[in-house]
């Protein structure tokens, strides 16, 4: 029996604007039902990549298929199978939530009865049913974001593209969106592509994460896999009483030790690839050196540290990045046309 194709399949995809290469021979797959994250500094190529996948831009070379359809040969079929929630809030403030969904359902030529039933279901799901007939102008930012996710789902897409879905929201609003996304996956098996600047969001929600920089994917995997790619990803911190110099000498050169830092107050910091397994051997070496451990802790590398390791900059760092490509179409909702 032949396996289902991936929800997203990208092979050597490249997009150039004149002499500027925004996406450079990118290859990856996203499985059905997966929540896949894209992280990258400003100008890394994330938005251009998503615009190609949502048929708003044609690639220069390479191939991309979404929901089993080629973005060049069958763009309309792709648009019928995807939902897009852009970063900007684009719902009509002068309509009610229900009217926004109804109008959007008409864009996809949904029959009246089907789109009304779908709108009622989605408003219930995103917690807006009690305010469905109030003007969107009266909504908070978090409520509008939930409405726009519902709008992106009105035609029951197989793949949902989200661009910064929680930007500008307070913690309560962010967690409400997180809960909604997890509910969507649990109930429908929806495939979600998430572009975000929030490390905690990516780590909590994403099955796998791709780090993109300079138009290339520089790392891809689960959060533990990404952390394991960084040498010395765990730090064991020891507070030593007495002579710590002998303990440092005993630890240096051990096969499980990447680096040993000796601070002026006698604290020892050991970089290792697996702190949990290395800890007993570290303690044994320190005790053999006749040093006494007063306190110890294991610190695992953060996703932010991983990102810094691969890109050399923090996610929200401005400046010093790549040149901005020529102006291309705004990342807007992809509708059948």
N, C-alpha and C positions, 0 to 999 in steps of 0.2 A: 504493500500500500504506500503510495507516494505521500511524503510529508508535505504539510502546508508550507507555502513560501513565507519568508520573513515578512513582518509588517512593513519594514523599511529595509531596502537593500541598496547600498551605494557602492559603486565600483569605479575607482580612479576618477572620481568626479573633480572637475576643474572649472573654475569660473574666473575669467579675466575681464578687466575693464581697460582696454588699451594695453599699456605695458604693465599695468598693475594686476597681480594675481591675488584675488581675494580668497579663493578656495583652491588648494593645491593638491591634486591627486589624492583625494580623501576616499577611504574605503572602510565601511563598517556595515553591520547588520543589527537590526532591532527585532527581537522575537515578538510574536503575538502575545498581547497581554503584559508586555514589559513596560516599566516606567523608566525611560532612558533620559539621562541628564546631559546637557551640554554646558560646560564651564569654559570660560576664556576671557582674557582681558579685552578691553575696548579695542576694536579694530582687528580682532583675531580672525574674523571670518564667520562667526556664528550666524549672524543675521542673514548674510548672503547665502549660506548653506541652507537655512530654513526657507528662504525665499525660493530657492531652486526646488526644494522638496515640495513646496506648496504651489508650484507652477507659476509663480509670479516673475521668475527669471528663468531664462533658458541657459543651460550649462554651455560652456565653451567646448568641453569634451567630457568623455566618461559617460556613465550610465547611472540612473537612479530610478528605482521602482518603489512606489508607495501603495500599500494595500493590494499588491499584485499587479499594478499597472505602471507602465513606463511614463515618466513625467513629460517626455517629449512626444511619444507616439500616441498617448491616450490621456492628455491633460484633463479633459472633461471627466473621464472616469475617475481620475485621481481626486478631482474637486468634489465629486459626489460622495467619496468615501472618507474625506477628511473634515475635521472641524478645526478652526483656527481662532485662538483668543490672543489678539495682539496686546502689547504692553499698554498702549493708550486705551483709555476708557471711551468706547465709541457708541454705547447705547444712546438712544434718542431720549434726551431729558424731557421732551414735551409729550412723550407717550408713557403709558403705564408699562409695567413689567410685562404683563400679559400681552399688550399690544406689540411690544418689541419682539417677543417670541413669535407672535402670529405673523407679523410682517416678514420676519426672517424665514419662517417656514414657507411662505409664499415664494421666496427666492428659489427654493428647492422644489417648487411645484408640488408640495405635499397637499393631498386632498384636505378639504376643510375639516372634516370630522377627525381625520388622523392627526392633523397638526394641533387642533384644539385639545385633543386627548393627551398628546405629547407635551404640550405647553403646561397643562395642569399637572402632569406627572413630574415634569422637571422643576416647576416652581415649588412643589411639595418637597422634592428631593433636596433643593438648595435652601430650604427654610424660608421661602418668600411667599408662600401661599396666602398668608394673612394680609400681606400688603401687595398682592398681585395687581390690584386695580388702583393703586396710588401712582402718581407721577414719579418717574425715576429721579426727577430733580430733587425730591425729598429724601432720597436714599443716601446712606453713608457710603464711603469708598468701598468698604468691605461688602456691603450689600450689592453695590454695582458690579463688583468683581464676580460675585457669585452669580449674578444675573447674566453676565457675559459668558461665563462658563456654560450656563444652561442654554444660552443662545447658540453657542458653538456645538451643542449636542442635539439641537432640535431635529435634525435629519438622521439621527442615529448613526454617526460616523464610526468607522472602524479604527481610525487613528486621530488623536487629538493633539494639536500643536499648541503649546502654551509658551508665551514669551513674557518672562518676568511676572507671573500671575499674582504675586503678593507685594510688589513694589509699592511703597507708600502707605502700606496698611499698618495699623497698630498690631501689637502681639496677639490680641484676641482675634482680630480679623485674619491674620496670617494662619493661626491655628484652625480657624473655621474653614479656610480654603484647603489646608492640609487634610483635615478630616473628610472633606468633600471628595478630594482626589482619591483617597484611600477607599472610600465607600464606592466610588465609581468603578474602580478596578475590581473590588470584591464582588460587585453585583453584575457587572457586564463584561469583564475581561477586556476592557478597552485598552488599547495601546496608547501610551502617552509619551510625547517628546517634550521635555521641559528644559527651557533655557532660563537660568537663574544666576543671580549674583550672590545669593545667600548660601554659604557653605553648610549651615545647619539644615537648611531646606533640602539641599542636594543629598546630604548624608542621611537624612531621615526618610526621604521619599523614594530615592532612585535605586533601582536594582543594579544598574551599572551607570558609570559616568565616563564621558569622553572629555578630555581636556584638549582644547584646540588653541593653537598659538601660531601666528605667522601663516595662517591658512591651512595648517596641517594638524592632524590629530597626533599629539605627542605622547599621549597615554590614554588607555581605555581599560576599564575593568570595574569590578565591585570596589566599594570603599576599602575593604581589607586588602584586596589585590593591589590597589593603587598605593596604599601605605607600604606594602611589602616591596614595592619597586624602588623605594628610597632606602639607600644604604644607611644602616644605623638608625632605623625608624623608631626604636624604643630607647629611652634614657632611664638608667637606674641611678638614682641619687642617694648617696650614702653620707651621713653625718658621722664623722669618726672622732673618737676621743683618743688622745695620745698621739703617737707618731703615725701620720697618714702617709708619709713618704714611702715607707716600706710596702704598704698596701698598694700604692700606685705602681710601684716597681713590679710587684707580684702579678698585677692584673695586666700590665702591658705585655703584649705578645701572646696572650691567650687566644685560641682560635675563635672563640665566641665573642671576643671584644673587638669592636671596630676602632674605637678611640677612647682615650681616658683623659678627662679634663680635671685638673687639680686646682681648686680655688684657694684663695689666700686664707680663708677661715678653716681650711682643712677638709671642706666638703669635696667629695669625689663624684664626678658624673661620668658614667660609663655608657657609651653608645653601643647598641647591640641590635641585631635583627629580630631577636625573640626574647624580650625581657623576662617573660614568665619562666621559660626554661633555663635562661642564663642565670637567674637570680640565685638559686642554690649554689651554683659553682662560684659565683662572685663572693657570696658569704663565706664559703669554704676557703677561698684564697685569702680573703681579708683576715680571717681568724688564724690561718697558718702564718700570716705575717705579724701575728701578735698585736693586731689592732682591734679596737672594740667599736662596734657599730652602735651608735646612740639612736639613730632613726634612719629609716630607708623608705623609698617610694619608687614606683615605676610610672613614668610618664610616656604615654604613647604619642607618636607624632599626630598632629591634627591634619584634617583635610586641607586647611589653609597652608600648612607647612608643605604638604605634598604639592599643592598648586605652585607655591613659591619655588620649590625644587625644580619643577618642569618648565616654568615660564620666567622665573627670575623677578617676578613682581607680584604684588597683591592684586586681588581681583578688581577692586575698585580704584586702583591706582591710575591716575591720569597722566598723560604726557609720556614721552619717551617710547611710545609705541609705534606701530606701523603707520604709514601714510594713510590718509582717508581716501577711499576709492571715489571715483566720480559719482555724482548723485544718481541713484537708481530708485525704482518705485518704492514708495513707502510700504512697510510691512503692514498690510491691511488684511481684512478677512477675505479668504479665498472662496468665492462663490462660483457655482457653475455658470459658465458662459460660453 
